């Protein structure tokens, strides 16, 4: 299957936006109902468990902002987005807008 770069980037940007939203169910919605998510530990399996993990991370970092810098592709697979996490109350307006999908 050929990966379409524009669609892949759109997906990755929406996923990044979900993490920035402080809405844990929106993160879990990107996964299959039996999918798994690992954040600093054993994988959480299923959307309910993934929502709990995402919420825990969001609670620990309430002012979290994630930026997606690039996407790593190996062969016909997108392996992972490359990004940066910023949990800083002094984050610039431009940075927040980019994180929220409103441009730079």
Backbone as JSON, one array per atom type, in Angstrom:
{
  "sequence": "XXXXXXXXXXXXXXXXXXXXXXXXXXXXXXXXXXXXXXXXXXXXXXXXXXXXXXXXXXXXXXXXXXXXXXXXXXXXXXXXXXXXXXXXXXXXXXXXXXXXXXXX",
  "N": [[0.84, -1.17, 0.0], [0.61, 2.17, -0.87], [1.69, 4.99, 0.83], [0.05, 8.03, 1.27], [1.46, 11.07, 1.49], [0.25, 13.6, 2.24], [-2.23, 12.86, 3.39], [-1.34, 11.25, 5.46], [0.15, 13.09, 6.99], [-1.95, 14.82, 7.69], [-3.49, 13.11, 9.31], [-1.62, 12.62, 11.38], [-1.32, 15.21, 12.39], [-3.92, 15.7, 13.34], [-4.04, 13.75, 15.33], [-2.01, 14.63, 17.04], [-3.22, 17.04, 17.77], [-5.36, 16.0, 19.24], [-4.08, 15.06, 21.55], [-3.27, 17.51, 22.56], [-5.66, 18.61, 23.28], [-6.67, 18.1, 25.81], [-8.69, 16.29, 26.11], [-9.25, 13.25, 26.75], [-10.79, 11.01, 25.66], [-10.79, 11.72, 22.96], [-8.25, 11.12, 22.1], [-8.14, 8.31, 22.37], [-10.04, 7.66, 20.46], [-8.71, 7.56, 18.05], [-7.77, 5.03, 17.72], [-8.27, 1.53, 16.99], [-11.03, -0.35, 18.34], [-10.01, -2.44, 19.83], [-7.41, -1.72, 20.08], [-4.09, -0.69, 21.23], [-2.25, 1.33, 23.57], [0.72, 2.68, 24.7], [2.13, 4.44, 27.28], [4.79, 5.24, 28.9], [4.89, 2.69, 30.17], [3.24, -0.5, 30.63], [1.18, -1.67, 27.93], [-2.04, -0.2, 27.4], [-5.01, -1.71, 26.71], [-7.72, -1.49, 24.52], [-10.31, 0.97, 24.1], [-11.37, 2.18, 26.42], [-9.44, 1.68, 28.4], [-7.29, 2.95, 27.16], [-8.21, 5.58, 27.19], [-8.15, 6.08, 29.93], [-5.36, 5.99, 30.42], [-4.45, 8.1, 28.79], [-5.85, 10.2, 30.01], [-4.68, 10.19, 32.54], [-2.08, 11.01, 31.9], [-2.66, 13.53, 30.86], [-3.72, 14.74, 33.12], [-1.51, 14.77, 34.78], [0.09, 16.52, 33.37], [-1.22, 19.24, 32.9], [-0.95, 21.54, 31.34], [0.07, 20.73, 28.97], [1.57, 20.73, 25.77], [1.9, 19.49, 22.59], [3.98, 19.11, 19.83], [4.08, 18.11, 16.49], [6.74, 17.31, 14.65], [7.74, 15.83, 12.48], [7.29, 12.88, 10.43], [8.13, 9.52, 10.7], [8.89, 7.25, 8.26], [9.11, 3.94, 7.23], [9.77, 1.96, 4.66], [6.73, 0.79, 3.56], [5.33, 1.7, 5.74], [4.18, 3.92, 8.24], [6.0, 4.69, 10.9], [6.19, 6.22, 13.28], [5.17, 9.41, 14.58], [7.4, 12.15, 14.83], [8.05, 14.25, 17.48], [7.69, 16.98, 19.85], [7.33, 17.55, 23.31], [5.88, 19.9, 25.35], [5.42, 21.15, 28.46], [4.64, 23.71, 29.79], [3.75, 26.62, 31.36], [4.4, 29.07, 30.31], [4.36, 29.01, 27.62], [4.57, 30.21, 24.31], [2.2, 32.27, 22.46], [2.16, 31.78, 19.7], [3.21, 29.18, 19.59], [1.19, 27.77, 20.98], [-0.98, 28.19, 19.23], [-0.12, 26.8, 16.96], [-0.05, 24.24, 17.99], [-2.72, 23.87, 18.44], [-3.66, 23.66, 15.93], [-4.03, 25.95, 14.4], [-2.3, 27.16, 12.68], [0.95, 28.78, 12.18]],
  "CA": [[0.0, 0.0, 0.0], [1.37, 3.4, -0.98], [1.26, 6.01, 1.78], [-0.12, 9.37, 0.71], [2.05, 11.97, 2.48], [-0.67, 14.63, 2.73], [-3.21, 12.22, 4.27], [-0.6, 10.8, 6.63], [0.44, 14.29, 7.78], [-3.23, 15.28, 8.25], [-3.81, 12.2, 10.41], [-0.68, 12.86, 12.47], [-1.64, 16.52, 12.98], [-5.16, 15.55, 14.12], [-3.69, 12.96, 16.52], [-1.29, 15.56, 17.9], [-4.24, 17.94, 18.3], [-6.13, 15.29, 20.26], [-3.28, 15.09, 22.77], [-3.26, 18.89, 23.04], [-7.02, 19.04, 23.59], [-7.05, 17.75, 27.19], [-9.89, 15.47, 25.99], [-8.68, 11.92, 26.62], [-11.49, 10.15, 24.71], [-10.45, 12.05, 21.57], [-7.02, 10.38, 21.79], [-8.52, 6.9, 22.21], [-10.85, 7.51, 19.25], [-7.83, 7.33, 16.9], [-7.37, 3.63, 17.73], [-9.3, 0.5, 16.86], [-11.64, -0.63, 19.65], [-9.14, -3.38, 20.55], [-6.04, -1.22, 19.93], [-3.35, -0.5, 22.47], [-1.48, 2.56, 23.72], [1.7, 2.61, 25.78], [2.73, 5.69, 27.73], [5.65, 5.0, 30.06], [4.54, 1.48, 30.89], [2.59, -1.59, 29.91], [0.13, -1.17, 27.04], [-3.45, -0.18, 27.77], [-5.71, -2.34, 25.59], [-9.11, -1.09, 24.43], [-10.48, 2.43, 24.17], [-11.59, 2.62, 27.8], [-8.13, 1.69, 29.06], [-6.47, 4.0, 26.54], [-8.73, 6.85, 27.7], [-7.62, 6.24, 31.29], [-3.93, 6.31, 30.33], [-4.33, 9.46, 28.25], [-6.33, 11.13, 31.03], [-3.65, 10.26, 33.57], [-1.0, 11.82, 31.37], [-3.16, 14.9, 30.75], [-3.86, 15.26, 34.49], [-0.16, 15.02, 35.27], [0.64, 17.66, 32.61], [-2.42, 19.95, 32.45], [-0.65, 22.57, 30.35], [0.86, 20.05, 27.95], [1.44, 21.05, 24.35], [2.7, 18.56, 21.8], [4.18, 19.51, 18.45], [4.52, 17.07, 15.58], [7.76, 17.88, 13.77], [7.95, 15.04, 11.29], [6.78, 11.51, 10.48], [9.14, 8.55, 10.28], [8.33, 6.22, 7.39], [10.02, 2.86, 6.89], [9.11, 1.16, 3.63], [5.33, 1.17, 3.34], [4.71, 1.91, 7.05], [4.5, 5.08, 9.08], [6.43, 4.09, 12.15], [5.77, 7.08, 14.37], [5.45, 10.83, 14.39], [8.47, 12.73, 15.65], [7.52, 15.48, 18.02], [8.2, 17.55, 21.08], [6.36, 17.78, 24.35], [6.16, 21.08, 26.17], [4.46, 21.33, 29.55], [5.15, 24.95, 30.35], [2.72, 27.66, 31.39], [4.86, 30.26, 29.63], [4.42, 28.71, 26.2], [4.18, 31.37, 23.51], [0.92, 32.22, 21.75], [2.4, 31.14, 18.4], [3.37, 27.75, 19.85], [-0.13, 27.24, 21.32], [-1.81, 28.19, 18.02], [0.35, 25.71, 16.11], [-0.47, 23.01, 18.65], [-4.16, 23.76, 18.32], [-4.02, 23.53, 14.53], [-4.44, 27.23, 13.82], [-1.2, 27.73, 11.93], [2.1, 29.25, 12.95]],
  "C": [[0.89, 1.25, 0.0], [0.82, 4.43, 0.01], [1.16, 7.35, 1.07], [0.36, 10.37, 1.76], [1.08, 13.0, 3.05], [-1.7, 14.03, 3.69], [-2.55, 11.76, 5.57], [-0.3, 11.98, 7.55], [-0.84, 14.81, 8.43], [-3.61, 14.42, 9.46], [-2.92, 12.48, 11.62], [-0.96, 14.2, 13.16], [-2.92, 16.45, 13.81], [-4.9, 14.77, 15.41], [-2.94, 13.83, 17.53], [-2.27, 16.53, 18.55], [-5.08, 17.3, 19.38], [-5.38, 15.29, 21.59], [-3.25, 16.49, 23.37], [-4.61, 19.32, 23.59], [-7.42, 18.88, 25.05], [-8.37, 16.98, 27.21], [-9.43, 14.04, 25.7], [-9.45, 11.0, 25.67], [-11.15, 10.46, 23.24], [-9.14, 11.39, 21.16], [-7.37, 8.92, 21.5], [-9.3, 6.66, 20.92], [-10.0, 7.27, 18.0], [-7.45, 5.86, 16.75], [-8.56, 2.72, 17.47], [-9.83, 0.17, 18.25], [-10.79, -1.6, 20.47], [-7.67, -2.97, 20.44], [-5.36, -1.07, 21.27], [-2.51, 0.77, 22.4], [-0.54, 2.38, 24.89], [2.24, 4.0, 26.05], [3.49, 5.37, 29.01], [5.26, 3.75, 30.84], [3.92, 0.43, 30.0], [1.47, -1.03, 29.04], [-1.26, -1.24, 27.67], [-4.2, -0.68, 26.54], [-7.2, -1.98, 25.64], [-9.26, 0.4, 24.67], [-10.67, 2.93, 25.6], [-10.26, 2.71, 28.54], [-7.22, 2.77, 28.48], [-6.91, 5.39, 27.02], [-8.18, 7.11, 29.1], [-6.15, 6.63, 31.27], [-3.74, 7.74, 29.84], [-4.76, 10.48, 29.29], [-5.3, 11.28, 32.15], [-2.49, 11.14, 33.15], [-1.42, 13.29, 31.3], [-3.33, 15.54, 32.13], [-2.49, 15.61, 35.06], [0.47, 16.25, 34.61], [-0.52, 18.49, 32.05], [-2.17, 21.04, 31.42], [0.22, 22.03, 29.22], [0.54, 20.56, 26.55], [2.38, 20.12, 23.6], [2.79, 19.11, 20.39], [4.66, 18.32, 17.65], [5.48, 17.7, 14.59], [7.87, 17.14, 12.44], [7.33, 13.66, 11.49], [7.87, 10.6, 9.97], [8.45, 7.46, 9.49], [9.43, 5.21, 7.08], [9.3, 1.95, 5.9], [7.71, 1.67, 3.39], [4.59, 1.4, 4.65], [5.14, 3.23, 7.66], [4.8, 4.52, 10.46], [5.96, 4.91, 13.34], [5.96, 8.54, 13.96], [6.61, 11.23, 15.28], [7.94, 14.04, 16.2], [8.21, 15.91, 19.29], [7.05, 17.76, 22.04], [6.79, 19.0, 25.14], [5.05, 21.2, 27.2], [4.9, 22.56, 30.33], [4.08, 26.02, 30.26], [3.13, 28.9, 30.61], [4.99, 30.05, 28.13], [3.88, 29.89, 25.38], [2.85, 31.16, 22.8], [1.08, 31.49, 20.42], [2.51, 29.62, 18.56], [2.01, 27.12, 20.14], [-1.01, 27.16, 20.08], [-1.41, 27.03, 17.11], [-0.11, 24.37, 16.68], [-1.96, 22.79, 18.48], [-4.62, 23.72, 16.87], [-4.45, 24.82, 13.87], [-3.28, 27.91, 13.09], [-0.12, 28.3, 12.81], [2.07, 30.69, 13.22]]
}
